[in-house]
Amino acid sequence: METVKLPLGARLWFADAPEDPKGIVLICPGGGYQWLSPREAEPVANAFTAGGWAAAVVYYTVRETPAQPPLGTLPVRQLGEAVQAAKQRCPALPVLVCGFSAGGHLAASLGVHWKELGLPRPDGMILGYPVITAGKYAHRGSIQNLAGSDDPGWYSLETQITADTPPAFFWHTVTDSEVPVQNSLLLAGALSAAGVRYEMHLYPRGVHGLSLATPEVDEPAKHRLADPHIAGWFGQCLEWLDTLRTIKE
């Protein structure tokens, strides 16, 4: 395990890598851009390493109180730095971004805005119950922590996807009451329209924030309980990674 501090203030926590890893996955925990969920951090990194992938958690800057200024583009620029650091560390390996909830918005933001911001392009995106839109189905707290009182349109990712957006794997529960499933549906429609390959899994029941949906990340107080069916997303993700033909060998 190793922690690396990046110039813009983020920290990268590298899990112990497997021998001959297939690539690197950078994990962005959720938390509404206000805090970072530990259930969506190191347990996920360890799961990827068990699956043959090197993994690191990106501890990016959040806005803990409304007294702090909005974050703007700082988190996505920090994630861009993390991708660059991973590419320099292992130049022959693909680097993918993974995020949950607001962390999914961050990962997808790099996938959408990398060229505009002059940042490195990730080789793929893995998103769990992601915040995508700033429109009707937005998670308002996340968008407000980024945009403040400014026009939030830049953070509505479904309106800005192009053919340059990397391929995506994402999943959502239909009954998510915090980040509506329409976020993933809007993402799927936009990716399809742009000709970007994706794989989406929708589960009929389940609360927000299930992470791996395994006993390790149970949170009974919030009804976040292990669910073997939903937990299957991770194995499907590993299969998707193995069949993704656009990543570097």
Secondary structure as UniProt FT lines:
FT   STRAND          2..5
FT   TURN            7..8
FT   STRAND          11..14
FT   STRAND          24..28
FT   TURN            32..34
FT   HELIX           38..40
FT   HELIX           42..50
FT   TURN            51..52
FT   STRAND          54..59
FT   TURN            66..67
FT   TURN            72..73
FT   HELIX           74..89
FT   TURN            91..92
FT   STRAND          95..100
FT   HELIX           102..117
FT   STRAND          125..128
FT   TURN            136..137
FT   HELIX           140..147
FT   TURN            148..149
FT   HELIX           152..155
FT   HELIX           157..159
FT   TURN            163..164
FT   STRAND          168..173
FT   TURN            174..175
FT   HELIX           182..194
FT   STRAND          198..203
FT   TURN            211..212
FT   HELIX           215..217
FT   HELIX           220..222
FT   HELIX           228..243
//
